[in-house]
C-alpha cells in the first residue's frame, strides 16, 4: 500500500530523519519519543511511515527505532525480517524474541539528549 505524501508530511519525514541520524550506535529510541520531540506526540504512526520510507536512504539508521516496549515492530519493512536484528546486534544490542534486551539501559530519548 502506498500512502500519498503531501509537502507538510514530507517536511515532517525530513525532521524525523534528522532525529534518527542523531541516535548513537548501540542505542535505540521509540517512534513515540521522536514524535514527542517533534511536538507531535500523537504522530508516532507517522514516524513509523517515515521509517518505512527511509530505506531508500542508506544514511538513516532506521533499525535503531523500535516501539515503546523495545519490540522490533518495523522488522518486516527491512530487506529481510532478520535484517533489523542483525544490524542492531552488529552494534552490540542484544535482541531476545524480537525485543531489545536491557531496553531501558540503552534507550536514547531525544527529548533529553537533544535540546530544542
Long-range contacts (C-beta under 8 A, 24 or more apart in sequence): 3-49, 5-53, 9-46, 12-38, 12-40, 12-43, 12-46, 12-50, 13-49, 13-50, 13-53, 13-54, 16-47, 16-50, 16-51, 16-54, 17-50, 17-54, 17-57, 17-60, 19-110, 19-114, 20-51, 20-54, 20-60, 20-61, 20-62, 20-64, 20-65, 21-59, 21-60, 21-61, 22-110, 22-113, 22-114, 23-61, 23-64, 23-65, 23-108, 23-110, 24-108, 25-91, 25-92, 26-91, 26-92, 26-93, 26-106, 27-64, 27-106, 27-107, 27-108, 28-64, 28-65, 28-66, 28-70, 28-88, 28-93, 28-100, 28-103, 28-106, 28-107, 28-108, 29-64, 29-65, 29-66, 29-107, 29-108, 29-109, 29-110, 30-65, 30-66, 30-67, 30-68, 30-107, 31-65, 31-66, 31-67, 31-68, 32-68, 33-109, 33-110, 33-111, 34-65, 34-110, 36-111, 37-110, 37-111, 37-114, 37-116, 48-73, 48-74, 51-77, 52-77, 55-79, 61-87, 63-87, 63-88, 64-88, 64-91, 64-108, 66-100, 66-103, 69-99, 69-103, 70-99, 70-100, 70-103, 70-107, 71-98, 71-99, 71-100, 72-98, 72-99, 72-100
